[in-house]
Each structure stands twice: as C-alpha cells, then as structure tokens.
Amino acid sequence: MNMSQSEFAKKAGINVRTYQAYEQGIKLIESAHIKTILKICIILSCKISDIIEDQEILELIESYKKEGA
C-alpha cells in the first residue's frame, strides 16, 4: 500500500494526528469507534484481530459472531 499518512487518515475518517498517535502507540486503537476500526481494516485488507490486541475485545467479537446476531 503506497499511501501517505494524511491520505490514510482521510480514508479512515480520522485526523492525521490521531492516525499518528495510533501508529506510535500513544493512543490505543481499541479506544477508537468501531466504524474507524472497520475502515482501517478495510483500507489495510486485514482482520480486526490483526490490529486489536485486547483479548477480551477479540473474545467478545467471537462470541457475537457465534450468536449469529
């Protein structure tokens, strides 16, 4: 993917400084809105589990999927 930070941030619907804070680990991606997380996953063509490290969140997502809601 050949995209500047500002282009990425714009596609994700976030401020470039917020993007930089996620990238540098200053701000946790887990605290982002689900819409932002999903946009980032789409841009990166990755799974949520590729960018979310919080095991409780990942377990909740799996539980939600199993419920078929």
N, C-alpha and C positions, 0 to 999 in steps of 0.2 A: 504494500500500500504506500503510495507516494503522495502524502498529503501533509500540509503544514498544520501546526497546532491550531491556528486560527480557523482553518478550513474544517478540521475535525470538530472543533468546539461548535462551530456554526451548525454543522450537520447534526450534532448531538443535542443542539438547543441549549447549550450552556456557555457561560462566559469563558474566555480563554484562560483567565486566571484560575478559574475553578478547575478546568482541564489540567492545567499545570500542577495544581495542588494535588489532584488525584494521581497524576503521573509521578510526582515526587514523594508521594506517601504522606503528605502533610494533612490531607483530608482523605477519609476512608470512602471508597466507592459505595460501600454498604449503606452509607448515610444518604445516598442520592435517591431521588424519586425513582420508582420502578420504571417510569417512562424513559428516564435518562439512561438507566441501566440497559433497558431493552434496545434503545437507539444505539448505544455504544456497542452492544453485542452484534447488532445488525451491521454496523459500519466495519467492525473487525471480523465479521463472519465467524463468531465464536459462541460457545455456550456460556450461560451465566456462570457456571462453575469454573470457567476459565478466568473470570475476573473477580468473583466473590470468594473470599477466603473464610468467612464466618460459617462454621459448620452448622450452627443452629439454623441459620437462614437457608442453607442448602438442604437441610433435613425438612424444613417446613415446605420448601418448594416441592420436594419429592413426595411428601405427604399430600400436598394439594393435588399433584398430578395423579396419585393413586386413587384419590377420591373421585376423580373424573368430573370435577366441578367445572 
